[in-house]
């Protein structure tokens, strides 16, 4: 849907410049606003001498906002310094998606890349938290005796019309 805004008066007076008085903007109408959870994915590695401050930043942000932050440490293990927790495919895709330039880095909701100092993460949290979430997710996971995990995920959609390609990711 498109929202059209037209301005006819500025400060109570007719606007002498009428060429910039209207605008169309796409919008999504929400029936309610579900709790927004902020995803923070930290690119890190056991080999990385600069990465401990990222671990402190992640610990701080999850302690300060335990109900609405999901934080994931994504390890990288370069050939010259293998990391026993390396998750190369996830790491390389995240690195490319957020436009990271080095380690450590944090991807916030996969739209913002920053150095994961606690203060940076808090500022990003405050900005991203204000973005309305068009869906609310629920999840149930069961680990059986053989080590198989079954995950059931569902979404309640709060948008009148939700366009685009939307997918579930389970990490």
Secondary structure as a PSIPRED ss2 file (coil, helix, strand):
# PSIPRED VFORMAT (PSIPRED V4.0)

   1 X C   1.000  0.000  0.000
   2 X E   0.000  0.000  1.000
   3 X E   0.000  0.000  1.000
   4 X E   0.000  0.000  1.000
   5 X E   0.000  0.000  1.000
   6 X E   0.000  0.000  1.000
   7 X C   1.000  0.000  0.000
   8 X C   1.000  0.000  0.000
   9 X E   0.000  0.000  1.000
  10 X E   0.000  0.000  1.000
  11 X C   1.000  0.000  0.000
  12 X C   1.000  0.000  0.000
  13 X E   0.000  0.000  1.000
  14 X E   0.000  0.000  1.000
  15 X C   1.000  0.000  0.000
  16 X C   1.000  0.000  0.000
  17 X C   1.000  0.000  0.000
  18 X C   1.000  0.000  0.000
  19 X C   1.000  0.000  0.000
  20 X C   1.000  0.000  0.000
  21 X C   1.000  0.000  0.000
  22 X E   0.000  0.000  1.000
  23 X E   0.000  0.000  1.000
  24 X E   0.000  0.000  1.000
  25 X E   0.000  0.000  1.000
  26 X E   0.000  0.000  1.000
  27 X C   1.000  0.000  0.000
  28 X C   1.000  0.000  0.000
  29 X C   1.000  0.000  0.000
  30 X E   0.000  0.000  1.000
  31 X C   1.000  0.000  0.000
  32 X C   1.000  0.000  0.000
  33 X C   1.000  0.000  0.000
  34 X C   1.000  0.000  0.000
  35 X C   1.000  0.000  0.000
  36 X C   1.000  0.000  0.000
  37 X C   1.000  0.000  0.000
  38 X E   0.000  0.000  1.000
  39 X E   0.000  0.000  1.000
  40 X E   0.000  0.000  1.000
  41 X E   0.000  0.000  1.000
  42 X E   0.000  0.000  1.000
  43 X E   0.000  0.000  1.000
  44 X E   0.000  0.000  1.000
  45 X C   1.000  0.000  0.000
  46 X C   1.000  0.000  0.000
  47 X C   1.000  0.000  0.000
  48 X C   1.000  0.000  0.000
  49 X C   1.000  0.000  0.000
  50 X C   1.000  0.000  0.000
  51 X C   1.000  0.000  0.000
  52 X H   0.000  1.000  0.000
  53 X H   0.000  1.000  0.000
  54 X H   0.000  1.000  0.000
  55 X H   0.000  1.000  0.000
  56 X H   0.000  1.000  0.000
  57 X H   0.000  1.000  0.000
  58 X H   0.000  1.000  0.000
  59 X H   0.000  1.000  0.000
  60 X H   0.000  1.000  0.000
  61 X H   0.000  1.000  0.000
  62 X H   0.000  1.000  0.000
  63 X H   0.000  1.000  0.000
  64 X H   0.000  1.000  0.000
  65 X C   1.000  0.000  0.000
  66 X C   1.000  0.000  0.000
  67 X C   1.000  0.000  0.000
  68 X C   1.000  0.000  0.000
  69 X E   0.000  0.000  1.000
  70 X E   0.000  0.000  1.000
  71 X E   0.000  0.000  1.000
  72 X E   0.000  0.000  1.000
  73 X E   0.000  0.000  1.000
  74 X E   0.000  0.000  1.000
  75 X E   0.000  0.000  1.000
  76 X C   1.000  0.000  0.000
  77 X C   1.000  0.000  0.000
  78 X C   1.000  0.000  0.000
  79 X C   1.000  0.000  0.000
  80 X C   1.000  0.000  0.000
  81 X C   1.000  0.000  0.000
  82 X C   1.000  0.000  0.000
  83 X C   1.000  0.000  0.000
  84 X C   1.000  0.000  0.000
  85 X C   1.000  0.000  0.000
  86 X E   0.000  0.000  1.000
  87 X C   1.000  0.000  0.000
  88 X H   0.000  1.000  0.000
  89 X H   0.000  1.000  0.000
  90 X H   0.000  1.000  0.000
  91 X H   0.000  1.000  0.000
  92 X H   0.000  1.000  0.000
  93 X H   0.000  1.000  0.000
  94 X H   0.000  1.000  0.000
  95 X H   0.000  1.000  0.000
  96 X H   0.000  1.000  0.000
  97 X H   0.000  1.000  0.000
  98 X H   0.000  1.000  0.000
  99 X C   1.000  0.000  0.000
 100 X C   1.000  0.000  0.000
 101 X C   1.000  0.000  0.000
 102 X C   1.000  0.000  0.000
 103 X C   1.000  0.000  0.000
 104 X C   1.000  0.000  0.000
 105 X E   0.000  0.000  1.000
 106 X E   0.000  0.000  1.000
 107 X E   0.000  0.000  1.000
 108 X E   0.000  0.000  1.000
 109 X C   1.000  0.000  0.000
 110 X C   1.000  0.000  0.000
 111 X C   1.000  0.000  0.000
 112 X E   0.000  0.000  1.000
 113 X E   0.000  0.000  1.000
 114 X E   0.000  0.000  1.000
 115 X C   1.000  0.000  0.000
 116 X C   1.000  0.000  0.000
 117 X C   1.000  0.000  0.000
 118 X H   0.000  1.000  0.000
 119 X H   0.000  1.000  0.000
 120 X H   0.000  1.000  0.000
 121 X H   0.000  1.000  0.000
 122 X H   0.000  1.000  0.000
 123 X H   0.000  1.000  0.000
 124 X H   0.000  1.000  0.000
 125 X H   0.000  1.000  0.000
 126 X H   0.000  1.000  0.000
 127 X H   0.000  1.000  0.000
 128 X H   0.000  1.000  0.000
 129 X C   1.000  0.000  0.000
 130 X C   1.000  0.000  0.000
 131 X C   1.000  0.000  0.000
 132 X C   1.000  0.000  0.000
 133 X C   1.000  0.000  0.000
 134 X C   1.000  0.000  0.000
 135 X E   0.000  0.000  1.000
 136 X E   0.000  0.000  1.000
 137 X E   0.000  0.000  1.000
 138 X E   0.000  0.000  1.000
 139 X E   0.000  0.000  1.000
 140 X E   0.000  0.000  1.000
 141 X E   0.000  0.000  1.000
 142 X E   0.000  0.000  1.000
 143 X E   0.000  0.000  1.000
 144 X C   1.000  0.000  0.000
 145 X C   1.000  0.000  0.000
 146 X C   1.000  0.000  0.000
 147 X C   1.000  0.000  0.000
 148 X C   1.000  0.000  0.000
 149 X E   0.000  0.000  1.000
 150 X E   0.000  0.000  1.000
 151 X E   0.000  0.000  1.000
 152 X E   0.000  0.000  1.000
 153 X E   0.000  0.000  1.000
 154 X E   0.000  0.000  1.000
 155 X E   0.000  0.000  1.000
 156 X E   0.000  0.000  1.000
 157 X E   0.000  0.000  1.000
 158 X C   1.000  0.000  0.000
 159 X E   0.000  0.000  1.000
 160 X C   1.000  0.000  0.000
 161 X C   1.000  0.000  0.000
 162 X C   1.000  0.000  0.000
 163 X C   1.000  0.000  0.000
 164 X C   1.000  0.000  0.000
 165 X C   1.000  0.000  0.000
 166 X C   1.000  0.000  0.000
 167 X C   1.000  0.000  0.000
 168 X C   1.000  0.000  0.000
 169 X C   1.000  0.000  0.000
 170 X C   1.000  0.000  0.000
 171 X C   1.000  0.000  0.000
